[in-house]
Amino acid sequence: MLIQVCGLPGAGKSTLSAAIAERLPAQTLRVDAIEAAMWKYGIPPEQSGIAAYSVMHAIAVPNLRRGQTVLADAVSGVEPARAGWVSAAREAGAQLRVIEVVCPDPEEHRRRVEQRVKDLPDFTLPTWDDVQRAEEQYVPRTDERLVVDSTRPLEQTVLEALEFLRARA
C-alpha cells in the first residue's frame, strides 16, 4: 500500500506520518529530507520541488513491489505531484490511500510554523509567508481521501487514520 500524507507545510503531516509508520510499520519517504539533500549538493530550491517528488516516486515503486507499505510525507499541493503518486501505485500494483492533514485554526497553524524546530540540518524551514503562498497555490482535493484535523489529539487522529487504511486494505 502507498499512503500519501499531504497538506500544507506546518499542518502536522510529519507528526502524523511518523506515528502511523510506527504502528503499521511503513517505510517513510519525506520530501523535506530529499530536498535538504538536494540543497546540500547545490540544487537550488527553485529547481528541487518536482525533482524531489520524482525521486520519492522512484524510491517508492521497488519497495511497493516487494510488498512493503510506503508512506509519502509531502505537501502534494498540485496535480503533477498527485499524479506521480497515482502512477507510482499503478506501476507497482499497489493500492493508493490519501490522508490530507489540515490545521483549520489559522492562529494555531501560524504558531506551529513559527515555533517549528529544525530536524534536518540542510533544510530551510518555511516561514508563515511561505505557507500562505503554498496555500494560494494548493489545488483543493476532490479525490477519495481521509481529511484529518490536526488540532485534535494525535492519538485520536492516528487511530482514525489506521481505521481508514485498514477499511480499504
Secondary structure, DSSP 8 states (H G I E B T S, - for coil): -EEEEE-STTSSHHHHHHHHHHHTT-EEEEHHHHHHHHHHTT--HHHHHHHHHHHHHHHHHHHHHTT--EEEE----SHHHHHHHHHHHHHHT--EEEEEEE---HHHHHHHHHH----STT-----HHHHHHHHHH-----SS-EEEETTS-HHHHHHHHHHHHHHT-
